[in-house]
Amino acid sequence: MAYEKLELLIDGEFRAGSQGVSEPVYNPATGEVLAEVPHASSDDLDKALAANARVSKEWAQKTPLERQKVIEAAARNLEARFDEIAENLTIEMGKPLAEAKIELQMGIDIARWYGEEGKRVYGRLVASRIPGMTQSVIKSPVGPVIAFVAWNFPCVNVVRKVFGALAAGCPITIKPSEETPGTAIAIGRALTDAGLPAGALNIVFGKPAEVSEHLIKSPIPRKLSFTGSVPVGMHLQKLAADNLIKCTMELGGHSPMMVFDDFDAEKAAEIAVGSKFRNAGQVCVSPTRIMVQESVQDKFVDSFVKRVEAMKVSSGLEDGVNMGPLVGERRLDVMDQFVNDATSNGAELLAGGNRLNKPGYFYAPTVLNNVPKSAMIMNEEPFGPVAPIFTFTDVDEVIDEANRLEFGLAAYAFTHNPAIIEKLSNNVESGMLAINSIVVSTPETPFGGIKHSGYGSEGGIEGLEAFLVTRFISEVH
């Protein structure tokens, strides 16, 4: 099967960059070059923005039903190429094919949800204190959108922004990751083939800092949506402030998973392993600080380690694989740094802790026990297949630890105690909290963090409203 042809999408045309600059895209399971992704020049970026500006009024004035029909057609186009796109996603990102198919289906579901929810952009009438006056509040498209996304979910990260903007009536220029561009291009083809007006979606690539700065400094964009690291998000927000661009920031996390002694420790371990090592731990909502009540620590850890040691780690295209490679060679050094720092600070290495001796960027799923709070992995987001475990005594202690960091994206808890559930719900500082499950993301629910994990939501009615502005109209009869 051929990898997706990599091109820019500018004003309805798939083409190369005007200056002929490109960079290689690697298969992380082999280290081999898949293709060259073209870079957009400054002139290309200006043409993309101009196309957004030109089509903005046209797309905004389409009825919600007309926009939904285009989105539905695009969803069907993605379904028609489902197996091909999923395989390409695995080839460029590394995750097991089963995970790629789940992600792609999630993306299609999100697209459809946004298309349908776009029909339900409601305003309201407000009773007037002045006789003969009508007061109405309406929601309108914010205008041209720019978006930048990370590489770890090549489909969902793109879909959330593109289809949210389009459903709300906004054109969008998006820069996906240069490491995983093929899936984004496939989404662009699905939309253009569905009849999306030229210029309503532009897809560009290039050096991230140069592209983002050029787009943000333009007076055309009215909305910025970003998925990525905390430092980059803070930098982009500062740039956006110069033009008062409305922002949504979905930033990093360091998610606590709290296992209490009234919950089946082995069942919790089974759920934790599946969640922690999904996408090789390269998930912003991955449980990255696993806290186990001391009376069940040994039982949890034994079960956790046994399951980790049984995992099959190989190319995501192989049958029965549980975990694929990291996205790039640079991530291997980061994993070594986390493990070496933790063990030098007294943590016990129970499994993994090493690179795998095979082509590609593979790291063994790793378990660290009794990790001290001073270890780097307890304070910085690992974004990889390293699981730190430590104990706690009571609910107040674990809440203090969950809230200790500036991250506030997701949190997980396993307990059947109603009093503990209520206390966690009221006091854990995270944008999302899952109790007795790991479900924090569906098309119809808000996805986003608080504190340094960002602000604003993707998904749910909140995700659609991120691309709308509120307007008040008063009329005297």
Secondary structure as a PSIPRED ss2 file (coil, helix, strand):
# PSIPRED VFORMAT (PSIPRED V4.0)

   1 M C   1.000  0.000  0.000
   2 A C   1.000  0.000  0.000
   3 Y C   1.000  0.000  0.000
   4 E C   1.000  0.000  0.000
   5 K C   1.000  0.000  0.000
   6 L C   1.000  0.000  0.000
   7 E C   1.000  0.000  0.000
   8 L E   0.000  0.000  1.000
   9 L E   0.000  0.000  1.000
  10 I E   0.000  0.000  1.000
  11 D C   1.000  0.000  0.000
  12 G C   1.000  0.000  0.000
  13 E E   0.000  0.000  1.000
  14 F E   0.000  0.000  1.000
  15 R E   0.000  0.000  1.000
  16 A C   1.000  0.000  0.000
  17 G C   1.000  0.000  0.000
  18 S C   1.000  0.000  0.000
  19 Q C   1.000  0.000  0.000
  20 G C   1.000  0.000  0.000
  21 V C   1.000  0.000  0.000
  22 S E   0.000  0.000  1.000
  23 E E   0.000  0.000  1.000
  24 P E   0.000  0.000  1.000
  25 V E   0.000  0.000  1.000
  26 Y E   0.000  0.000  1.000
  27 N C   1.000  0.000  0.000
  28 P C   1.000  0.000  0.000
  29 A C   1.000  0.000  0.000
  30 T C   1.000  0.000  0.000
  31 G C   1.000  0.000  0.000
  32 E C   1.000  0.000  0.000
  33 V E   0.000  0.000  1.000
  34 L E   0.000  0.000  1.000
  35 A E   0.000  0.000  1.000
  36 E E   0.000  0.000  1.000
  37 V E   0.000  0.000  1.000
  38 P E   0.000  0.000  1.000
  39 H C   1.000  0.000  0.000
  40 A C   1.000  0.000  0.000
  41 S C   1.000  0.000  0.000
  42 S H   0.000  1.000  0.000
  43 D H   0.000  1.000  0.000
  44 D H   0.000  1.000  0.000
  45 L H   0.000  1.000  0.000
  46 D H   0.000  1.000  0.000
  47 K H   0.000  1.000  0.000
  48 A H   0.000  1.000  0.000
  49 L H   0.000  1.000  0.000
  50 A H   0.000  1.000  0.000
  51 A H   0.000  1.000  0.000
  52 N H   0.000  1.000  0.000
  53 A H   0.000  1.000  0.000
  54 R H   0.000  1.000  0.000
  55 V H   0.000  1.000  0.000
  56 S H   0.000  1.000  0.000
  57 K H   0.000  1.000  0.000
  58 E H   0.000  1.000  0.000
  59 W H   0.000  1.000  0.000
  60 A H   0.000  1.000  0.000
  61 Q C   1.000  0.000  0.000
  62 K C   1.000  0.000  0.000
  63 T C   1.000  0.000  0.000
  64 P H   0.000  1.000  0.000
  65 L H   0.000  1.000  0.000
  66 E H   0.000  1.000  0.000
  67 R H   0.000  1.000  0.000
  68 Q H   0.000  1.000  0.000
  69 K H   0.000  1.000  0.000
  70 V H   0.000  1.000  0.000
  71 I H   0.000  1.000  0.000
  72 E H   0.000  1.000  0.000
  73 A H   0.000  1.000  0.000
  74 A H   0.000  1.000  0.000
  75 A H   0.000  1.000  0.000
  76 R H   0.000  1.000  0.000
  77 N H   0.000  1.000  0.000
  78 L H   0.000  1.000  0.000
  79 E H   0.000  1.000  0.000
  80 A H   0.000  1.000  0.000
  81 R C   1.000  0.000  0.000
  82 F H   0.000  1.000  0.000
  83 D H   0.000  1.000  0.000
  84 E H   0.000  1.000  0.000
  85 I H   0.000  1.000  0.000
  86 A H   0.000  1.000  0.000
  87 E H   0.000  1.000  0.000
  88 N H   0.000  1.000  0.000
  89 L H   0.000  1.000  0.000
  90 T H   0.000  1.000  0.000
  91 I H   0.000  1.000  0.000
  92 E H   0.000  1.000  0.000
  93 M H   0.000  1.000  0.000
  94 G C   1.000  0.000  0.000
  95 K C   1.000  0.000  0.000
  96 P C   1.000  0.000  0.000
  97 L H   0.000  1.000  0.000
  98 A H   0.000  1.000  0.000
  99 E H   0.000  1.000  0.000
 100 A H   0.000  1.000  0.000
 101 K H   0.000  1.000  0.000
 102 I H   0.000  1.000  0.000
 103 E H   0.000  1.000  0.000
 104 L H   0.000  1.000  0.000
 105 Q H   0.000  1.000  0.000
 106 M H   0.000  1.000  0.000
 107 G H   0.000  1.000  0.000
 108 I H   0.000  1.000  0.000
 109 D H   0.000  1.000  0.000
 110 I H   0.000  1.000  0.000
 111 A H   0.000  1.000  0.000
 112 R H   0.000  1.000  0.000
 113 W H   0.000  1.000  0.000
 114 Y H   0.000  1.000  0.000
 115 G H   0.000  1.000  0.000
 116 E H   0.000  1.000  0.000
 117 E H   0.000  1.000  0.000
 118 G H   0.000  1.000  0.000
 119 K H   0.000  1.000  0.000
 120 R H   0.000  1.000  0.000
 121 V C   1.000  0.000  0.000
 122 Y C   1.000  0.000  0.000
 123 G C   1.000  0.000  0.000
 124 R E   0.000  0.000  1.000
 125 L E   0.000  0.000  1.000
 126 V E   0.000  0.000  1.000
 127 A C   1.000  0.000  0.000
 128 S C   1.000  0.000  0.000
 129 R C   1.000  0.000  0.000
 130 I C   1.000  0.000  0.000
 131 P C   1.000  0.000  0.000
 132 G C   1.000  0.000  0.000
 133 M E   0.000  0.000  1.000
 134 T E   0.000  0.000  1.000
 135 Q E   0.000  0.000  1.000
 136 S E   0.000  0.000  1.000
 137 V E   0.000  0.000  1.000
 138 I E   0.000  0.000  1.000
 139 K E   0.000  0.000  1.000
 140 S E   0.000  0.000  1.000
 141 P E   0.000  0.000  1.000
 142 V C   1.000  0.000  0.000
 143 G C   1.000  0.000  0.000
 144 P C   1.000  0.000  0.000
 145 V E   0.000  0.000  1.000
 146 I E   0.000  0.000  1.000
 147 A E   0.000  0.000  1.000
 148 F E   0.000  0.000  1.000
 149 V C   1.000  0.000  0.000
 150 A C   1.000  0.000  0.000
 151 W C   1.000  0.000  0.000
 152 N C   1.000  0.000  0.000
 153 F C   1.000  0.000  0.000
 154 P C   1.000  0.000  0.000
 155 C C   1.000  0.000  0.000
 156 V H   0.000  1.000  0.000
 157 N H   0.000  1.000  0.000
 158 V H   0.000  1.000  0.000
 159 V H   0.000  1.000  0.000
 160 R H   0.000  1.000  0.000
 161 K H   0.000  1.000  0.000
 162 V H   0.000  1.000  0.000
 163 F H   0.000  1.000  0.000
 164 G H   0.000  1.000  0.000
 165 A H   0.000  1.000  0.000
 166 L H   0.000  1.000  0.000
 167 A H   0.000  1.000  0.000
 168 A H   0.000  1.000  0.000
 169 G C   1.000  0.000  0.000
 170 C C   1.000  0.000  0.000
 171 P C   1.000  0.000  0.000
 172 I E   0.000  0.000  1.000
 173 T E   0.000  0.000  1.000
 174 I E   0.000  0.000  1.000
 175 K E   0.000  0.000  1.000
 176 P C   1.000  0.000  0.000
 177 S C   1.000  0.000  0.000
 178 E C   1.000  0.000  0.000
 179 E C   1.000  0.000  0.000
 180 T C   1.000  0.000  0.000
 181 P C   1.000  0.000  0.000
 182 G H   0.000  1.000  0.000
 183 T H   0.000  1.000  0.000
 184 A H   0.000  1.000  0.000
 185 I H   0.000  1.000  0.000
 186 A H   0.000  1.000  0.000
 187 I H   0.000  1.000  0.000
 188 G H   0.000  1.000  0.000
 189 R H   0.000  1.000  0.000
 190 A H   0.000  1.000  0.000
 191 L H   0.000  1.000  0.000
 192 T H   0.000  1.000  0.000
 193 D H   0.000  1.000  0.000
 194 A C   1.000  0.000  0.000
 195 G C   1.000  0.000  0.000
 196 L C   1.000  0.000  0.000
 197 P C   1.000  0.000  0.000
 198 A C   1.000  0.000  0.000
 199 G C   1.000  0.000  0.000
 200 A C   1.000  0.000  0.000
 201 L E   0.000  0.000  1.000
 202 N E   0.000  0.000  1.000
 203 I E   0.000  0.000  1.000
 204 V C   1.000  0.000  0.000
 205 F C   1.000  0.000  0.000
 206 G C   1.000  0.000  0.000
 207 K C   1.000  0.000  0.000
 208 P H   0.000  1.000  0.000
 209 A H   0.000  1.000  0.000
 210 E H   0.000  1.000  0.000
 211 V H   0.000  1.000  0.000
 212 S H   0.000  1.000  0.000
 213 E H   0.000  1.000  0.000
 214 H H   0.000  1.000  0.000
 215 L H   0.000  1.000  0.000
 216 I H   0.000  1.000  0.000
 217 K H   0.000  1.000  0.000
 218 S C   1.000  0.000  0.000
 219 P C   1.000  0.000  0.000
 220 I C   1.000  0.000  0.000
 221 P C   1.000  0.000  0.000
 222 R C   1.000  0.000  0.000
 223 K E   0.000  0.000  1.000
 224 L E   0.000  0.000  1.000
 225 S E   0.000  0.000  1.000
 226 F E   0.000  0.000  1.000
 227 T E   0.000  0.000  1.000
 228 G C   1.000  0.000  0.000
 229 S C   1.000  0.000  0.000
 230 V H   0.000  1.000  0.000
 231 P H   0.000  1.000  0.000
 232 V H   0.000  1.000  0.000
 233 G H   0.000  1.000  0.000
 234 M H   0.000  1.000  0.000
 235 H H   0.000  1.000  0.000
 236 L H   0.000  1.000  0.000
 237 Q H   0.000  1.000  0.000
 238 K H   0.000  1.000  0.000
 239 L H   0.000  1.000  0.000
 240 A H   0.000  1.000  0.000
 241 A H   0.000  1.000  0.000
 242 D C   1.000  0.000  0.000
 243 N C   1.000  0.000  0.000
 244 L C   1.000  0.000  0.000
 245 I C   1.000  0.000  0.000
 246 K E   0.000  0.000  1.000
 247 C E   0.000  0.000  1.000
 248 T E   0.000  0.000  1.000
 249 M E   0.000  0.000  1.000
 250 E E   0.000  0.000  1.000
 251 L C   1.000  0.000  0.000
 252 G C   1.000  0.000  0.000
 253 G C   1.000  0.000  0.000
 254 H C   1.000  0.000  0.000
 255 S E   0.000  0.000  1.000
 256 P E   0.000  0.000  1.000
 257 M E   0.000  0.000  1.000
 258 M E   0.000  0.000  1.000
 259 V E   0.000  0.000  1.000
 260 F C   1.000  0.000  0.000
 261 D C   1.000  0.000  0.000
 262 D C   1.000  0.000  0.000
 263 F C   1.000  0.000  0.000
 264 D C   1.000  0.000  0.000
 265 A H   0.000  1.000  0.000
 266 E H   0.000  1.000  0.000
 267 K H   0.000  1.000  0.000
 268 A H   0.000  1.000  0.000
 269 A H   0.000  1.000  0.000
 270 E H   0.000  1.000  0.000
 271 I H   0.000  1.000  0.000
 272 A H   0.000  1.000  0.000
 273 V H   0.000  1.000  0.000
 274 G H   0.000  1.000  0.000
 275 S H   0.000  1.000  0.000
 276 K H   0.000  1.000  0.000
 277 F C   1.000  0.000  0.000
 278 R H   0.000  1.000  0.000
 279 N H   0.000  1.000  0.000
 280 A H   0.000  1.000  0.000
 281 G H   0.000  1.000  0.000
 282 Q C   1.000  0.000  0.000
 283 V C   1.000  0.000  0.000
 284 C C   1.000  0.000  0.000
 285 V C   1.000  0.000  0.000
 286 S C   1.000  0.000  0.000
 287 P E   0.000  0.000  1.000
 288 T E   0.000  0.000  1.000
 289 R E   0.000  0.000  1.000
 290 I E   0.000  0.000  1.000
 291 M E   0.000  0.000  1.000
 292 V E   0.000  0.000  1.000
 293 Q E   0.000  0.000  1.000
 294 E H   0.000  1.000  0.000
 295 S H   0.000  1.000  0.000
 296 V H   0.000  1.000  0.000
 297 Q H   0.000  1.000  0.000
 298 D H   0.000  1.000  0.000
 299 K H   0.000  1.000  0.000
 300 F H   0.000  1.000  0.000
 301 V H   0.000  1.000  0.000
 302 D H   0.000  1.000  0.000
 303 S H   0.000  1.000  0.000
 304 F H   0.000  1.000  0.000
 305 V H   0.000  1.000  0.000
 306 K H   0.000  1.000  0.000
 307 R H   0.000  1.000  0.000
 308 V H   0.000  1.000  0.000
 309 E H   0.000  1.000  0.000
 310 A C   1.000  0.000  0.000
 311 M C   1.000  0.000  0.000
 312 K C   1.000  0.000  0.000
 313 V E   0.000  0.000  1.000
 314 S C   1.000  0.000  0.000
 315 S C   1.000  0.000  0.000
 316 G C   1.000  0.000  0.000
 317 L C   1.000  0.000  0.000
 318 E C   1.000  0.000  0.000
 319 D C   1.000  0.000  0.000
 320 G C   1.000  0.000  0.000
 321 V C   1.000  0.000  0.000
 322 N C   1.000  0.000  0.000
 323 M E   0.000  0.000  1.000
 324 G C   1.000  0.000  0.000
 325 P C   1.000  0.000  0.000
 326 L C   1.000  0.000  0.000
 327 V C   1.000  0.000  0.000
 328 G C   1.000  0.000  0.000
 329 E C   1.000  0.000  0.000
 330 R H   0.000  1.000  0.000
 331 R H   0.000  1.000  0.000
 332 L H   0.000  1.000  0.000
 333 D H   0.000  1.000  0.000
 334 V H   0.000  1.000  0.000
 335 M H   0.000  1.000  0.000
 336 D H   0.000  1.000  0.000
 337 Q H   0.000  1.000  0.000
 338 F H   0.000  1.000  0.000
 339 V H   0.000  1.000  0.000
 340 N H   0.000  1.000  0.000
 341 D H   0.000  1.000  0.000
 342 A H   0.000  1.000  0.000
 343 T H   0.000  1.000  0.000
 344 S H   0.000  1.000  0.000
 345 N C   1.000  0.000  0.000
 346 G C   1.000  0.000  0.000
 347 A C   1.000  0.000  0.000
 348 E E   0.000  0.000  1.000
 349 L E   0.000  0.000  1.000
 350 L E   0.000  0.000  1.000
 351 A E   0.000  0.000  1.000
 352 G C   1.000  0.000  0.000
 353 G C   1.000  0.000  0.000
 354 N C   1.000  0.000  0.000
 355 R E   0.000  0.000  1.000
 356 L C   1.000  0.000  0.000
 357 N C   1.000  0.000  0.000
 358 K C   1.000  0.000  0.000
 359 P C   1.000  0.000  0.000
 360 G C   1.000  0.000  0.000
 361 Y C   1.000  0.000  0.000
 362 F C   1.000  0.000  0.000
 363 Y E   0.000  0.000  1.000
 364 A C   1.000  0.000  0.000
 365 P C   1.000  0.000  0.000
 366 T E   0.000  0.000  1.000
 367 V E   0.000  0.000  1.000
 368 L E   0.000  0.000  1.000
 369 N E   0.000  0.000  1.000
 370 N C   1.000  0.000  0.000
 371 V C   1.000  0.000  0.000
 372 P C   1.000  0.000  0.000
 373 K C   1.000  0.000  0.000
 374 S C   1.000  0.000  0.000
 375 A C   1.000  0.000  0.000
 376 M H   0.000  1.000  0.000
 377 I H   0.000  1.000  0.000
 378 M H   0.000  1.000  0.000
 379 N C   1.000  0.000  0.000
 380 E C   1.000  0.000  0.000
 381 E C   1.000  0.000  0.000
 382 P C   1.000  0.000  0.000
 383 F C   1.000  0.000  0.000
 384 G C   1.000  0.000  0.000
 385 P C   1.000  0.000  0.000
 386 V E   0.000  0.000  1.000
 387 A E   0.000  0.000  1.000
 388 P E   0.000  0.000  1.000
 389 I E   0.000  0.000  1.000
 390 F E   0.000  0.000  1.000
 391 T E   0.000  0.000  1.000
 392 F E   0.000  0.000  1.000
 393 T C   1.000  0.000  0.000
 394 D C   1.000  0.000  0.000
 395 V H   0.000  1.000  0.000
 396 D H   0.000  1.000  0.000
 397 E H   0.000  1.000  0.000
 398 V H   0.000  1.000  0.000
 399 I H   0.000  1.000  0.000
 400 D H   0.000  1.000  0.000
 401 E H   0.000  1.000  0.000
 402 A H   0.000  1.000  0.000
 403 N C   1.000  0.000  0.000
 404 R C   1.000  0.000  0.000
 405 L C   1.000  0.000  0.000
 406 E C   1.000  0.000  0.000
 407 F C   1.000  0.000  0.000
 408 G C   1.000  0.000  0.000
 409 L C   1.000  0.000  0.000
 410 A E   0.000  0.000  1.000
 411 A E   0.000  0.000  1.000
 412 Y E   0.000  0.000  1.000
 413 A E   0.000  0.000  1.000
 414 F E   0.000  0.000  1.000
 415 T C   1.000  0.000  0.000
 416 H C   1.000  0.000  0.000
 417 N C   1.000  0.000  0.000
 418 P H   0.000  1.000  0.000
 419 A H   0.000  1.000  0.000
 420 I H   0.000  1.000  0.000
 421 I H   0.000  1.000  0.000
 422 E H   0.000  1.000  0.000
 423 K H   0.000  1.000  0.000
 424 L H   0.000  1.000  0.000
 425 S H   0.000  1.000  0.000
 426 N H   0.000  1.000  0.000
 427 N H   0.000  1.000  0.000
 428 V C   1.000  0.000  0.000
 429 E C   1.000  0.000  0.000
 430 S C   1.000  0.000  0.000
 431 G C   1.000  0.000  0.000
 432 M E   0.000  0.000  1.000
 433 L E   0.000  0.000  1.000
 434 A E   0.000  0.000  1.000
 435 I E   0.000  0.000  1.000
 436 N C   1.000  0.000  0.000
 437 S C   1.000  0.000  0.000
 438 I C   1.000  0.000  0.000
 439 V C   1.000  0.000  0.000
 440 V C   1.000  0.000  0.000
 441 S C   1.000  0.000  0.000
 442 T C   1.000  0.000  0.000
 443 P C   1.000  0.000  0.000
 444 E C   1.000  0.000  0.000
 445 T C   1.000  0.000  0.000
 446 P C   1.000  0.000  0.000
 447 F E   0.000  0.000  1.000
 448 G C   1.000  0.000  0.000
 449 G C   1.000  0.000  0.000
 450 I C   1.000  0.000  0.000
 451 K H   0.000  1.000  0.000
 452 H H   0.000  1.000  0.000
 453 S H   0.000  1.000  0.000
 454 G E   0.000  0.000  1.000
 455 Y E   0.000  0.000  1.000
 456 G C   1.000  0.000  0.000
 457 S C   1.000  0.000  0.000
 458 E E   0.000  0.000  1.000
 459 G C   1.000  0.000  0.000
 460 G H   0.000  1.000  0.000
 461 I H   0.000  1.000  0.000
 462 E H   0.000  1.000  0.000
 463 G H   0.000  1.000  0.000
 464 L H   0.000  1.000  0.000
 465 E H   0.000  1.000  0.000
 466 A C   1.000  0.000  0.000
 467 F C   1.000  0.000  0.000
 468 L E   0.000  0.000  1.000
 469 V E   0.000  0.000  1.000
 470 T E   0.000  0.000  1.000
 471 R E   0.000  0.000  1.000
 472 F E   0.000  0.000  1.000
 473 I E   0.000  0.000  1.000
 474 S E   0.000  0.000  1.000
 475 E E   0.000  0.000  1.000
 476 V E   0.000  0.000  1.000
 477 H C   1.000  0.000  0.000
